[in-house]
Amino acid sequence: MRRIHARLAAPAAALALLLAAGCTSGATQGQAGSQSSAGAEKEQLTLAFETDPYGWDPSNQPGFQNWQAEAVWDQLVLCDANGKLQPNLADTFEMTDQNKTFKAHIREGVKFSDGTPVDSAAVAASFDFASKNGGSVADYRGIKIATPDAQNVSITWPESQQVMANKVCSPRIAPAAWLKAKKFDVPVGSGPYVLDTAATTTGSTYTFTKNEDHFAAENYPYKKLVVKVFASPAAAVAALRTGQVDAGLVNLTDV
């Protein structure tokens, strides 16, 4: 059935939620470790997006309804619907030093779409990038990052953090060299999907193919993800009603 989601909130794993639920009833919050009720792999999920994304700068991504960013990038950890931290690139983690320091161990064997390893250097570069770029610079001001080895990273704030969870689950993790170059025409990430540039038209349609090597690939049953941009909420609703897209987030007033 067509799924029309009312715009009420933006859960951290919104893409996983839609992908795991597909167009069936009884959807549950998607996150690493959850299982898809759909079971067998499906061919394609097409989603409606009301505004064109801001490009592929990971520090300049909308915090709501950004299926594209959630497709191509992983985060160090995820914040679930209740704000509780869940594993993602980090398989284990802890807050220490009276909530000043966040320590994480990075999954082994994970690679970015350019073939480079996801390691502590990439995590450090991503958090450093967030401390100097985008609208959340203040959240990372004064942080110190230690990388004792390739799989372990420690991020320390100058003072105790009351809302550390939101800060450690926000940065998108990307290769250090790619961030340094700042050539954000094509995204490089370790996420569950990879941008298909040949089937993508900027401002209109974004096509992604499944990353079969993703550590949580079983949570993403669709071989292909397509995000279509619509000029207005009314156009998005019309596309949902006529079956041009499978799902989307729209205002109740527009419905």
C-alpha angles and dihedrals in degrees: 000000000000112000118214111184119201113228103247106126143351112237116204094242098039094140092051088049093056094040095049093043095042108178096320127110125255098048118185133199108281121223140141108299097026121117128232115244087208092070108186121065115265130208108237145353118198119199132192119233121186100204134032113256120250095251127265104304100126091212092055104057127127113252093221133061094352100149091163096061092044089052099054105030135057125203128223089248135352129237109220126213090280095048093254117142118247130185119268121143086351111066093188131021144159142190114231142166094052092308095310097108132050117196123191139177113215121223112257123239097025116138137190121240089261090059098253118130124260100236142148091278091060092048091048092049091048094052091044089051090051089052091059105030139049133018098303100061091122091061090065102034112140097006120155120207126202125191108189091175141349095280103039130070134175123197118193128189123205090242139024112284121225092188102031091140093069091048099050095046097049109069116087109228116234137158116286094231093050092051092048092051092051092206097142100173094112122027121238115199145130096241130133092269138041124213113253100214093187091059096040128095113189111239094015119046132008117193125195132185123212119265099226091190094058112126091236098036091134089067092061109064097176120093090202135030120199123188116194122197118221126196095227142010089252091057090049092051091048090051090051093049094048095046098248088128133024101219146357145159116254139159118266089234090059091050 
